[in-house]
Amino acid sequence: MGALVLAASLLLAPPAFTPAPGWHVKRGSVSCPGVPRRLCPVVGIASTTRWRDCLNCLPHKTIAALPRTGIAIQIQVVKATSRRVDKTFRWPLRLRPADVQAGFEGVPHRYGVYEGTTRVGGRDVSVFVFFGRARPSRRQLQTANAELRRAQLA
């Protein structure tokens, strides 16, 4: 039983979004064949439309289903490694209009995307936020920021 408790303590808890009206939330672990489970990322997602992709995938199907007012957020957490992480934000993340770019790795330019990475304690945190338009409205940014503030990196 002691080894089981120790093994469980080495695993990260997936980021959690507080359920809120109008949001679909999920969380879970990612399978990494050939890699110890404690080194695999954990993921939490929140979206204003149903999530249609795997938790750790670039969500092409979900993005394609986003209305212009839609938002999809994906947070990935992995145990910090010895490599240096280029910190692009401080947690909790607060998005500004200049942070969002049109298109990203096969995502059409009509969608806005934010991508950032930072280290929080002993964890490396990556965040993707997708918007249903290239330049999100002020209301979309406020809504995304409110959802990011509710996210817990347990």
HELIX and SHEET records of a PDB file:
HELIX    1   1 GLY A    2  LEU A   10  1                                   9    
HELIX    2   2 ARG A   37  LEU A   39  5                                   3    
HELIX    3   3 HIS A   60  ALA A   65  1                                   6    
HELIX    4   4 PRO A   97  ASP A   99  5                                   3    
HELIX    5   5 ARG A  138  ARG A  150  1                                  13    
SHEET    1   A 6 HIS A  24  SER A  29  0                                        
SHEET    2   A 6 VAL A  42  SER A  47 -1                                        
SHEET    3   A 6 ILE A  71  LYS A  79 -1                                        
SHEET    4   A 6 ARG A 123  PHE A 131 -1                                        
SHEET    5   A 6 VAL A 107  VAL A 120 -1                                        
SHEET    6   A 6 GLN A 101  PHE A 104 -1                                        
END                                                                             
